[in-house]
């Protein structure tokens, strides 16, 4: 069984609002941040789940990609650059 593939439009459905799970994409990998205490209602420091946040992670985040190892991977971004 292959990895679940998400288009950018698919990913937007997983925004953490209205009971939806909260997923983010980083470097083409989709992570589930639903259970992360840092993500409340799909938001974390002004960033909304449901998007590719690669640029935000590397430009804005003090922890960079260190936290990704603790997050469940749920798939890949089908149209990642």
HUCORLIN-V510244 format. One record per backbone hydrogen bond with DSSP energy under -0.5 kcal/mol. CO is the residue of the C=O (numbers start at 1). NH is the residue of the N-H. E is the energy in kcal/mol with one decimal. If there is no record, write none. Layout:
co = {CO/CO}
nh = {NH/NH}
e = {E/E}
This chain:
co = {4/6/6/7/8/9/10/11/13/14/15/17/21/21/22/22/23/24/25/26/28/29/29/30/30/31/31/32/33/36/38/39/40/42/43/44/47/51/51/53/54/55/56/56/57/63/65/66/67/68/72/75/76/76/77}
nh = {76/78/79/11/12/13/13/14/15/23/49/20/16/23/33/34/50/31/53/29/77/26/31/74/75/24/33/72/36/39/40/41/43/49/40/47/44/25/53/57/58/59/60/61/61/66/68/69/70/71/32/30/6/78/80}
e = {-2.6/-3.6/-0.6/-2.5/-1.3/-0.5/-1.7/-1.9/-1.0/-2.5/-0.5/-2.2/-1.8/-0.6/-3.0/-0.7/-3.3/-3.4/-2.3/-2.2/-2.6/-2.8/-0.5/-2.9/-1.1/-2.3/-0.7/-0.6/-1.4/-1.8/-0.7/-0.5/-1.5/-3.2/-2.1/-1.9/-2.2/-2.0/-0.8/-2.7/-2.0/-2.2/-2.9/-0.9/-1.0/-2.0/-1.1/-0.6/-1.4/-1.7/-2.5/-2.6/-2.8/-0.7/-1.3}
